[in-house]
């Protein structure tokens, strides 16, 4: 199962916020039913893979229509949370990599996990590439054709929580540290310092 860090970093990139409460709700059943079986509850889009959507068209027109209805009935916040929720299911389906040999699946997952951690550790890239200024608490948006940096007061604290989780992963996960050094050219001594403790 993709870690919450991965889901939250993907949401940070796509929506400007990690939406931890949406991901926590999606995976709440996993506390009672660990592993892939938890996706039988609250993962409707996940279950519809191969029928209503696939990787060539992960967000078909039916998703757009549902999002428009949520926007109309409940407002923009709930509509964005709905989009986060269905994106969570796409991430989960992608994470499972059905049909991929186990060793290859493990390597792909470690690469993506290290990318997400590296991205959390790279606030300048989050700002320039993803349009999320995690230091100043601003999100780059296009509103009625005009580009603006919107203030988002919760972003700085949300980002601090992501940083803490990334540091914990670095401290506890040797293969992640090795991947960060190999793939993302991070300094091993800098990782030791960043994690807060020796490893």
Biotite code that builds the C-alpha atoms (Angstrom):
import biotite.structure as struc

atoms = struc.array([
    struc.Atom([0.000, 0.000, 0.000], chain_id="A", res_id=1, res_name="UNK", atom_name="CA", element="C"),
    struc.Atom([1.350, 3.425, -0.894], chain_id="A", res_id=2, res_name="UNK", atom_name="CA", element="C"),
    struc.Atom([2.349, 5.335, 2.223], chain_id="A", res_id=3, res_name="UNK", atom_name="CA", element="C"),
    struc.Atom([0.471, 8.403, 3.286], chain_id="A", res_id=4, res_name="UNK", atom_name="CA", element="C"),
    struc.Atom([3.573, 10.467, 2.504], chain_id="A", res_id=5, res_name="UNK", atom_name="CA", element="C"),
    struc.Atom([3.358, 9.437, -1.143], chain_id="A", res_id=6, res_name="UNK", atom_name="CA", element="C"),
    struc.Atom([-0.347, 10.252, -1.371], chain_id="A", res_id=7, res_name="UNK", atom_name="CA", element="C"),
    struc.Atom([0.173, 13.607, 0.344], chain_id="A", res_id=8, res_name="UNK", atom_name="CA", element="C"),
    struc.Atom([3.122, 14.601, -1.846], chain_id="A", res_id=9, res_name="UNK", atom_name="CA", element="C"),
    struc.Atom([1.120, 13.740, -4.972], chain_id="A", res_id=10, res_name="UNK", atom_name="CA", element="C"),
    struc.Atom([-1.748, 15.896, -3.665], chain_id="A", res_id=11, res_name="UNK", atom_name="CA", element="C"),
    struc.Atom([0.682, 18.689, -2.833], chain_id="A", res_id=12, res_name="UNK", atom_name="CA", element="C"),
    struc.Atom([1.933, 18.651, -6.434], chain_id="A", res_id=13, res_name="UNK", atom_name="CA", element="C"),
    struc.Atom([-1.490, 18.352, -8.069], chain_id="A", res_id=14, res_name="UNK", atom_name="CA", element="C"),
    struc.Atom([-3.675, 20.426, -5.747], chain_id="A", res_id=15, res_name="UNK", atom_name="CA", element="C"),
    struc.Atom([-1.300, 22.620, -3.746], chain_id="A", res_id=16, res_name="UNK", atom_name="CA", element="C"),
    struc.Atom([-2.114, 20.992, -0.390], chain_id="A", res_id=17, res_name="UNK", atom_name="CA", element="C"),
    struc.Atom([-1.376, 17.510, 0.997], chain_id="A", res_id=18, res_name="UNK", atom_name="CA", element="C"),
    struc.Atom([-4.997, 16.906, 2.074], chain_id="A", res_id=19, res_name="UNK", atom_name="CA", element="C"),
    struc.Atom([-3.926, 14.559, 4.863], chain_id="A", res_id=20, res_name="UNK", atom_name="CA", element="C"),
    struc.Atom([-7.479, 14.339, 6.242], chain_id="A", res_id=21, res_name="UNK", atom_name="CA", element="C"),
    struc.Atom([-8.789, 13.002, 2.908], chain_id="A", res_id=22, res_name="UNK", atom_name="CA", element="C"),
    struc.Atom([-6.065, 10.357, 2.687], chain_id="A", res_id=23, res_name="UNK", atom_name="CA", element="C"),
    struc.Atom([-6.531, 9.394, 6.346], chain_id="A", res_id=24, res_name="UNK", atom_name="CA", element="C"),
    struc.Atom([-10.238, 8.863, 5.740], chain_id="A", res_id=25, res_name="UNK", atom_name="CA", element="C"),
    struc.Atom([-9.580, 6.842, 2.573], chain_id="A", res_id=26, res_name="UNK", atom_name="CA", element="C"),
    struc.Atom([-7.234, 4.498, 4.416], chain_id="A", res_id=27, res_name="UNK", atom_name="CA", element="C"),
    struc.Atom([-8.987, 4.363, 7.799], chain_id="A", res_id=28, res_name="UNK", atom_name="CA", element="C"),
    struc.Atom([-10.228, 0.832, 7.116], chain_id="A", res_id=29, res_name="UNK", atom_name="CA", element="C"),
    struc.Atom([-6.631, -0.321, 6.582], chain_id="A", res_id=30, res_name="UNK", atom_name="CA", element="C"),
    struc.Atom([-6.177, -0.216, 10.366], chain_id="A", res_id=31, res_name="UNK", atom_name="CA", element="C"),
    struc.Atom([-8.701, -3.058, 10.641], chain_id="A", res_id=32, res_name="UNK", atom_name="CA", element="C"),
    struc.Atom([-7.948, -4.793, 7.341], chain_id="A", res_id=33, res_name="UNK", atom_name="CA", element="C"),
    struc.Atom([-4.253, -4.297, 6.483], chain_id="A", res_id=34, res_name="UNK", atom_name="CA", element="C"),
    struc.Atom([-2.912, -4.767, 2.985], chain_id="A", res_id=35, res_name="UNK", atom_name="CA", element="C"),
    struc.Atom([-4.702, -4.613, -0.309], chain_id="A", res_id=36, res_name="UNK", atom_name="CA", element="C"),
    struc.Atom([-8.016, -5.884, 1.108], chain_id="A", res_id=37, res_name="UNK", atom_name="CA", element="C"),
    struc.Atom([-8.696, -2.533, 2.768], chain_id="A", res_id=38, res_name="UNK", atom_name="CA", element="C"),
    struc.Atom([-9.357, -1.168, -0.734], chain_id="A", res_id=39, res_name="UNK", atom_name="CA", element="C"),
    struc.Atom([-12.649, -3.030, -0.762], chain_id="A", res_id=40, res_name="UNK", atom_name="CA", element="C"),
    struc.Atom([-14.026, -0.211, 1.431], chain_id="A", res_id=41, res_name="UNK", atom_name="CA", element="C"),
    struc.Atom([-14.168, 3.413, 0.285], chain_id="A", res_id=42, res_name="UNK", atom_name="CA", element="C"),
    struc.Atom([-12.173, 2.852, -2.895], chain_id="A", res_id=43, res_name="UNK", atom_name="CA", element="C"),
    struc.Atom([-14.948, 2.805, -5.499], chain_id="A", res_id=44, res_name="UNK", atom_name="CA", element="C"),
    struc.Atom([-12.771, 4.132, -8.321], chain_id="A", res_id=45, res_name="UNK", atom_name="CA", element="C"),
    struc.Atom([-10.058, 1.597, -7.484], chain_id="A", res_id=46, res_name="UNK", atom_name="CA", element="C"),
    struc.Atom([-12.611, -1.201, -7.841], chain_id="A", res_id=47, res_name="UNK", atom_name="CA", element="C"),
    struc.Atom([-13.820, 0.160, -11.214], chain_id="A", res_id=48, res_name="UNK", atom_name="CA", element="C"),
    struc.Atom([-10.388, -0.197, -12.842], chain_id="A", res_id=49, res_name="UNK", atom_name="CA", element="C"),
    struc.Atom([-10.685, -1.921, -16.217], chain_id="A", res_id=50, res_name="UNK", atom_name="CA", element="C"),
    struc.Atom([-14.405, -1.159, -16.486], chain_id="A", res_id=51, res_name="UNK", atom_name="CA", element="C"),
    struc.Atom([-14.899, 2.592, -16.054], chain_id="A", res_id=52, res_name="UNK", atom_name="CA", element="C"),
    struc.Atom([-11.268, 3.670, -16.429], chain_id="A", res_id=53, res_name="UNK", atom_name="CA", element="C"),
    struc.Atom([-7.735, 2.478, -17.136], chain_id="A", res_id=54, res_name="UNK", atom_name="CA", element="C"),
    struc.Atom([-4.267, 4.005, -17.232], chain_id="A", res_id=55, res_name="UNK", atom_name="CA", element="C"),
    struc.Atom([-4.773, 5.321, -20.775], chain_id="A", res_id=56, res_name="UNK", atom_name="CA", element="C"),
    struc.Atom([-7.733, 7.390, -19.492], chain_id="A", res_id=57, res_name="UNK", atom_name="CA", element="C"),
    struc.Atom([-7.459, 7.611, -15.679], chain_id="A", res_id=58, res_name="UNK", atom_name="CA", element="C"),
    struc.Atom([-9.908, 10.509, -15.332], chain_id="A", res_id=59, res_name="UNK", atom_name="CA", element="C"),
    struc.Atom([-12.689, 9.988, -17.899], chain_id="A", res_id=60, res_name="UNK", atom_name="CA", element="C"),
    struc.Atom([-15.511, 12.421, -18.598], chain_id="A", res_id=61, res_name="UNK", atom_name="CA", element="C"),
    struc.Atom([-17.695, 10.719, -15.966], chain_id="A", res_id=62, res_name="UNK", atom_name="CA", element="C"),
    struc.Atom([-15.255, 11.911, -13.253], chain_id="A", res_id=63, res_name="UNK", atom_name="CA", element="C"),
    struc.Atom([-15.509, 15.463, -14.564], chain_id="A", res_id=64, res_name="UNK", atom_name="CA", element="C"),
    struc.Atom([-19.313, 15.287, -14.482], chain_id="A", res_id=65, res_name="UNK", atom_name="CA", element="C"),
    struc.Atom([-19.300, 13.971, -10.893], chain_id="A", res_id=66, res_name="UNK", atom_name="CA", element="C"),
    struc.Atom([-16.861, 16.713, -9.873], chain_id="A", res_id=67, res_name="UNK", atom_name="CA", element="C"),
    struc.Atom([-19.123, 19.349, -11.443], chain_id="A", res_id=68, res_name="UNK", atom_name="CA", element="C"),
    struc.Atom([-22.093, 17.956, -9.481], chain_id="A", res_id=69, res_name="UNK", atom_name="CA", element="C"),
    struc.Atom([-20.127, 18.042, -6.221], chain_id="A", res_id=70, res_name="UNK", atom_name="CA", element="C"),
    struc.Atom([-19.059, 21.614, -7.015], chain_id="A", res_id=71, res_name="UNK", atom_name="CA", element="C"),
    struc.Atom([-22.660, 22.617, -7.671], chain_id="A", res_id=72, res_name="UNK", atom_name="CA", element="C"),
    struc.Atom([-24.134, 20.862, -4.619], chain_id="A", res_id=73, res_name="UNK", atom_name="CA", element="C"),
    struc.Atom([-21.405, 21.279, -2.013], chain_id="A", res_id=74, res_name="UNK", atom_name="CA", element="C"),
    struc.Atom([-18.955, 23.934, -3.200], chain_id="A", res_id=75, res_name="UNK", atom_name="CA", element="C"),
    struc.Atom([-15.334, 24.213, -4.357], chain_id="A", res_id=76, res_name="UNK", atom_name="CA", element="C"),
    struc.Atom([-13.652, 22.790, -1.237], chain_id="A", res_id=77, res_name="UNK", atom_name="CA", element="C"),
    struc.Atom([-15.644, 19.558, -1.365], chain_id="A", res_id=78, res_name="UNK", atom_name="CA", element="C"),
    struc.Atom([-15.157, 19.327, -5.129], chain_id="A", res_id=79, res_name="UNK", atom_name="CA", element="C"),
    struc.Atom([-11.398, 19.508, -4.737], chain_id="A", res_id=80, res_name="UNK", atom_name="CA", element="C"),
    struc.Atom([-11.512, 16.953, -1.912], chain_id="A", res_id=81, res_name="UNK", atom_name="CA", element="C"),
    struc.Atom([-13.507, 14.663, -4.214], chain_id="A", res_id=82, res_name="UNK", atom_name="CA", element="C"),
    struc.Atom([-10.783, 15.026, -6.865], chain_id="A", res_id=83, res_name="UNK", atom_name="CA", element="C"),
    struc.Atom([-8.149, 14.210, -4.229], chain_id="A", res_id=84, res_name="UNK", atom_name="CA", element="C"),
    struc.Atom([-10.136, 11.123, -3.238], chain_id="A", res_id=85, res_name="UNK", atom_name="CA", element="C"),
    struc.Atom([-10.381, 9.718, -6.762], chain_id="A", res_id=86, res_name="UNK", atom_name="CA", element="C"),
    struc.Atom([-6.717, 10.561, -7.388], chain_id="A", res_id=87, res_name="UNK", atom_name="CA", element="C"),
    struc.Atom([-5.892, 8.520, -4.277], chain_id="A", res_id=88, res_name="UNK", atom_name="CA", element="C"),
    struc.Atom([-7.488, 5.475, -5.929], chain_id="A", res_id=89, res_name="UNK", atom_name="CA", element="C"),
    struc.Atom([-5.508, 6.012, -9.138], chain_id="A", res_id=90, res_name="UNK", atom_name="CA", element="C"),
    struc.Atom([-2.301, 6.248, -7.081], chain_id="A", res_id=91, res_name="UNK", atom_name="CA", element="C"),
    struc.Atom([-3.200, 3.031, -5.257], chain_id="A", res_id=92, res_name="UNK", atom_name="CA", element="C"),
    struc.Atom([-3.905, 1.161, -8.481], chain_id="A", res_id=93, res_name="UNK", atom_name="CA", element="C"),
    struc.Atom([-0.642, 2.416, -9.946], chain_id="A", res_id=94, res_name="UNK", atom_name="CA", element="C"),
    struc.Atom([1.221, 1.480, -6.759], chain_id="A", res_id=95, res_name="UNK", atom_name="CA", element="C"),
    struc.Atom([-0.047, -2.118, -6.898], chain_id="A", res_id=96, res_name="UNK", atom_name="CA", element="C"),
    struc.Atom([1.510, -2.619, -10.340], chain_id="A", res_id=97, res_name="UNK", atom_name="CA", element="C"),
    struc.Atom([-0.462, -5.772, -11.061], chain_id="A", res_id=98, res_name="UNK", atom_name="CA", element="C"),
    struc.Atom([1.466, -8.172, -13.284], chain_id="A", res_id=99, res_name="UNK", atom_name="CA", element="C"),
    struc.Atom([4.875, -6.650, -12.500], chain_id="A", res_id=100, res_name="UNK", atom_name="CA", element="C"),
    struc.Atom([7.502, -9.092, -11.184], chain_id="A", res_id=101, res_name="UNK", atom_name="CA", element="C"),
    struc.Atom([8.038, -8.592, -7.411], chain_id="A", res_id=102, res_name="UNK", atom_name="CA", element="C"),
    struc.Atom([11.679, -7.440, -7.614], chain_id="A", res_id=103, res_name="UNK", atom_name="CA", element="C"),
    struc.Atom([10.870, -4.903, -10.323], chain_id="A", res_id=104, res_name="UNK", atom_name="CA", element="C"),
    struc.Atom([7.783, -3.703, -8.433], chain_id="A", res_id=105, res_name="UNK", atom_name="CA", element="C"),
    struc.Atom([9.876, -3.200, -5.280], chain_id="A", res_id=106, res_name="UNK", atom_name="CA", element="C"),
    struc.Atom([12.508, -1.206, -7.199], chain_id="A", res_id=107, res_name="UNK", atom_name="CA", element="C"),
    struc.Atom([9.859, 1.025, -8.846], chain_id="A", res_id=108, res_name="UNK", atom_name="CA", element="C"),
    struc.Atom([8.162, 1.668, -5.508], chain_id="A", res_id=109, res_name="UNK", atom_name="CA", element="C"),
    struc.Atom([11.459, 2.547, -3.812], chain_id="A", res_id=110, res_name="UNK", atom_name="CA", element="C"),
    struc.Atom([12.302, 4.937, -6.645], chain_id="A", res_id=111, res_name="UNK", atom_name="CA", element="C"),
    struc.Atom([8.944, 6.743, -6.316], chain_id="A", res_id=112, res_name="UNK", atom_name="CA", element="C"),
    struc.Atom([9.179, 6.859, -2.532], chain_id="A", res_id=113, res_name="UNK", atom_name="CA", element="C"),
    struc.Atom([12.656, 8.365, -2.768], chain_id="A", res_id=114, res_name="UNK", atom_name="CA", element="C"),
    struc.Atom([11.413, 10.890, -5.345], chain_id="A", res_id=115, res_name="UNK", atom_name="CA", element="C"),
    struc.Atom([8.643, 12.018, -2.981], chain_id="A", res_id=116, res_name="UNK", atom_name="CA", element="C"),
    struc.Atom([11.074, 12.363, -0.072], chain_id="A", res_id=117, res_name="UNK", atom_name="CA", element="C"),
    struc.Atom([13.563, 14.223, -2.278], chain_id="A", res_id=118, res_name="UNK", atom_name="CA", element="C"),
    struc.Atom([10.798, 16.559, -3.424], chain_id="A", res_id=119, res_name="UNK", atom_name="CA", element="C"),
    struc.Atom([9.759, 17.313, 0.172], chain_id="A", res_id=120, res_name="UNK", atom_name="CA", element="C"),
    struc.Atom([13.392, 18.183, 0.858], chain_id="A", res_id=121, res_name="UNK", atom_name="CA", element="C"),
    struc.Atom([13.451, 20.532, -2.171], chain_id="A", res_id=122, res_name="UNK", atom_name="CA", element="C"),
    struc.Atom([11.201, 23.524, -1.432], chain_id="A", res_id=123, res_name="UNK", atom_name="CA", element="C"),
    struc.Atom([12.682, 25.529, -4.335], chain_id="A", res_id=124, res_name="UNK", atom_name="CA", element="C"),
    struc.Atom([11.641, 22.822, -6.795], chain_id="A", res_id=125, res_name="UNK", atom_name="CA", element="C"),
    struc.Atom([8.193, 22.589, -5.235], chain_id="A", res_id=126, res_name="UNK", atom_name="CA", element="C"),
    struc.Atom([7.840, 26.312, -5.846], chain_id="A", res_id=127, res_name="UNK", atom_name="CA", element="C"),
    struc.Atom([9.236, 26.472, -9.392], chain_id="A", res_id=128, res_name="UNK", atom_name="CA", element="C"),
    struc.Atom([7.931, 23.154, -10.738], chain_id="A", res_id=129, res_name="UNK", atom_name="CA", element="C"),
    struc.Atom([4.752, 22.442, -8.751], chain_id="A", res_id=130, res_name="UNK", atom_name="CA", element="C"),
    struc.Atom([3.727, 26.036, -8.005], chain_id="A", res_id=131, res_name="UNK", atom_name="CA", element="C"),
    struc.Atom([3.649, 25.465, -4.257], chain_id="A", res_id=132, res_name="UNK", atom_name="CA", element="C"),
    struc.Atom([5.612, 27.912, -2.102], chain_id="A", res_id=133, res_name="UNK", atom_name="CA", element="C"),
    struc.Atom([5.808, 25.854, 1.080], chain_id="A", res_id=134, res_name="UNK", atom_name="CA", element="C"),
    struc.Atom([8.065, 28.393, 2.800], chain_id="A", res_id=135, res_name="UNK", atom_name="CA", element="C"),
    struc.Atom([5.786, 31.421, 2.339], chain_id="A", res_id=136, res_name="UNK", atom_name="CA", element="C"),
    struc.Atom([2.529, 29.441, 2.351], chain_id="A", res_id=137, res_name="UNK", atom_name="CA", element="C"),
    struc.Atom([1.324, 30.295, -1.155], chain_id="A", res_id=138, res_name="UNK", atom_name="CA", element="C"),
    struc.Atom([-0.124, 28.313, -4.065], chain_id="A", res_id=139, res_name="UNK", atom_name="CA", element="C"),
    struc.Atom([0.228, 29.355, -7.698], chain_id="A", res_id=140, res_name="UNK", atom_name="CA", element="C"),
    struc.Atom([-3.190, 29.299, -9.378], chain_id="A", res_id=141, res_name="UNK", atom_name="CA", element="C"),
    struc.Atom([-4.775, 30.532, -12.575], chain_id="A", res_id=142, res_name="UNK", atom_name="CA", element="C"),
    struc.Atom([-8.075, 32.270, -11.804], chain_id="A", res_id=143, res_name="UNK", atom_name="CA", element="C"),
    struc.Atom([-10.135, 33.462, -14.762], chain_id="A", res_id=144, res_name="UNK", atom_name="CA", element="C"),
    struc.Atom([-7.007, 33.437, -16.922], chain_id="A", res_id=145, res_name="UNK", atom_name="CA", element="C"),
    struc.Atom([-4.903, 35.423, -14.449], chain_id="A", res_id=146, res_name="UNK", atom_name="CA", element="C"),
    struc.Atom([-1.929, 33.874, -12.659], chain_id="A", res_id=147, res_name="UNK", atom_name="CA", element="C"),
    struc.Atom([-1.835, 34.607, -8.934], chain_id="A", res_id=148, res_name="UNK", atom_name="CA", element="C"),
    struc.Atom([-0.070, 33.376, -5.826], chain_id="A", res_id=149, res_name="UNK", atom_name="CA", element="C"),
    struc.Atom([-2.844, 32.690, -3.307], chain_id="A", res_id=150, res_name="UNK", atom_name="CA", element="C"),
    struc.Atom([-2.090, 32.766, 0.385], chain_id="A", res_id=151, res_name="UNK", atom_name="CA", element="C"),
    struc.Atom([-2.768, 29.423, 2.072], chain_id="A", res_id=152, res_name="UNK", atom_name="CA", element="C"),
    struc.Atom([-2.316, 29.704, 5.843], chain_id="A", res_id=153, res_name="UNK", atom_name="CA", element="C"),
    struc.Atom([-2.320, 25.937, 6.530], chain_id="A", res_id=154, res_name="UNK", atom_name="CA", element="C"),
    struc.Atom([0.382, 25.122, 3.979], chain_id="A", res_id=155, res_name="UNK", atom_name="CA", element="C"),
    struc.Atom([3.437, 25.918, 6.122], chain_id="A", res_id=156, res_name="UNK", atom_name="CA", element="C"),
    struc.Atom([2.299, 23.657, 8.984], chain_id="A", res_id=157, res_name="UNK", atom_name="CA", element="C"),
    struc.Atom([1.234, 20.921, 6.537], chain_id="A", res_id=158, res_name="UNK", atom_name="CA", element="C"),
    struc.Atom([4.663, 21.082, 4.908], chain_id="A", res_id=159, res_name="UNK", atom_name="CA", element="C"),
    struc.Atom([6.405, 20.901, 8.305], chain_id="A", res_id=160, res_name="UNK", atom_name="CA", element="C"),
    struc.Atom([4.516, 17.652, 9.020], chain_id="A", res_id=161, res_name="UNK", atom_name="CA", element="C"),
    struc.Atom([5.603, 16.240, 5.648], chain_id="A", res_id=162, res_name="UNK", atom_name="CA", element="C"),
    struc.Atom([9.222, 17.190, 6.408], chain_id="A", res_id=163, res_name="UNK", atom_name="CA", element="C"),
    struc.Atom([9.058, 15.460, 9.779], chain_id="A", res_id=164, res_name="UNK", atom_name="CA", element="C"),
    struc.Atom([7.673, 12.302, 8.166], chain_id="A", res_id=165, res_name="UNK", atom_name="CA", element="C"),
    struc.Atom([10.358, 12.408, 5.453], chain_id="A", res_id=166, res_name="UNK", atom_name="CA", element="C"),
    struc.Atom([13.093, 12.754, 8.092], chain_id="A", res_id=167, res_name="UNK", atom_name="CA", element="C"),
    struc.Atom([11.681, 9.803, 10.017], chain_id="A", res_id=168, res_name="UNK", atom_name="CA", element="C"),
    struc.Atom([11.723, 7.683, 6.855], chain_id="A", res_id=169, res_name="UNK", atom_name="CA", element="C"),
    struc.Atom([15.315, 8.706, 6.146], chain_id="A", res_id=170, res_name="UNK", atom_name="CA", element="C"),
    struc.Atom([16.341, 7.795, 9.684], chain_id="A", res_id=171, res_name="UNK", atom_name="CA", element="C"),
    struc.Atom([14.553, 4.422, 9.724], chain_id="A", res_id=172, res_name="UNK", atom_name="CA", element="C"),
    struc.Atom([14.935, 3.150, 6.168], chain_id="A", res_id=173, res_name="UNK", atom_name="CA", element="C"),
    struc.Atom([18.422, 2.263, 4.935], chain_id="A", res_id=174, res_name="UNK", atom_name="CA", element="C"),
    struc.Atom([17.306, 1.300, 1.411], chain_id="A", res_id=175, res_name="UNK", atom_name="CA", element="C"),
    struc.Atom([15.558, 4.677, 1.082], chain_id="A", res_id=176, res_name="UNK", atom_name="CA", element="C"),
    struc.Atom([18.767, 6.459, 2.118], chain_id="A", res_id=177, res_name="UNK", atom_name="CA", element="C"),
    struc.Atom([20.714, 4.455, -0.446], chain_id="A", res_id=178, res_name="UNK", atom_name="CA", element="C"),
    struc.Atom([18.182, 5.322, -3.156], chain_id="A", res_id=179, res_name="UNK", atom_name="CA", element="C"),
    struc.Atom([18.297, 9.033, -2.260], chain_id="A", res_id=180, res_name="UNK", atom_name="CA", element="C"),
    struc.Atom([22.086, 8.976, -2.637], chain_id="A", res_id=181, res_name="UNK", atom_name="CA", element="C"),
    struc.Atom([22.082, 6.923, -5.851], chain_id="A", res_id=182, res_name="UNK", atom_name="CA", element="C"),
    struc.Atom([19.099, 8.406, -7.723], chain_id="A", res_id=183, res_name="UNK", atom_name="CA", element="C"),
    struc.Atom([18.898, 11.950, -6.403], chain_id="A", res_id=184, res_name="UNK", atom_name="CA", element="C"),
    struc.Atom([22.584, 12.555, -5.661], chain_id="A", res_id=185, res_name="UNK", atom_name="CA", element="C"),
    struc.Atom([22.030, 13.549, -2.049], chain_id="A", res_id=186, res_name="UNK", atom_name="CA", element="C"),
    struc.Atom([25.078, 13.662, 0.172], chain_id="A", res_id=187, res_name="UNK", atom_name="CA", element="C"),
    struc.Atom([25.142, 10.686, 2.602], chain_id="A", res_id=188, res_name="UNK", atom_name="CA", element="C"),
    struc.Atom([26.596, 12.863, 5.362], chain_id="A", res_id=189, res_name="UNK", atom_name="CA", element="C"),
    struc.Atom([23.925, 15.490, 4.708], chain_id="A", res_id=190, res_name="UNK", atom_name="CA", element="C"),
    struc.Atom([21.237, 12.800, 5.049], chain_id="A", res_id=191, res_name="UNK", atom_name="CA", element="C"),
    struc.Atom([22.741, 11.784, 8.379], chain_id="A", res_id=192, res_name="UNK", atom_name="CA", element="C"),
    struc.Atom([22.539, 15.373, 9.570], chain_id="A", res_id=193, res_name="UNK", atom_name="CA", element="C"),
    struc.Atom([19.071, 15.905, 8.091], chain_id="A", res_id=194, res_name="UNK", atom_name="CA", element="C"),
    struc.Atom([17.542, 12.846, 9.742], chain_id="A", res_id=195, res_name="UNK", atom_name="CA", element="C"),
    struc.Atom([18.378, 14.220, 13.171], chain_id="A", res_id=196, res_name="UNK", atom_name="CA", element="C"),
    struc.Atom([20.080, 11.080, 14.438], chain_id="A", res_id=197, res_name="UNK", atom_name="CA", element="C"),
    struc.Atom([22.833, 8.812, 13.265], chain_id="A", res_id=198, res_name="UNK", atom_name="CA", element="C"),
    struc.Atom([21.997, 5.759, 11.236], chain_id="A", res_id=199, res_name="UNK", atom_name="CA", element="C"),
])
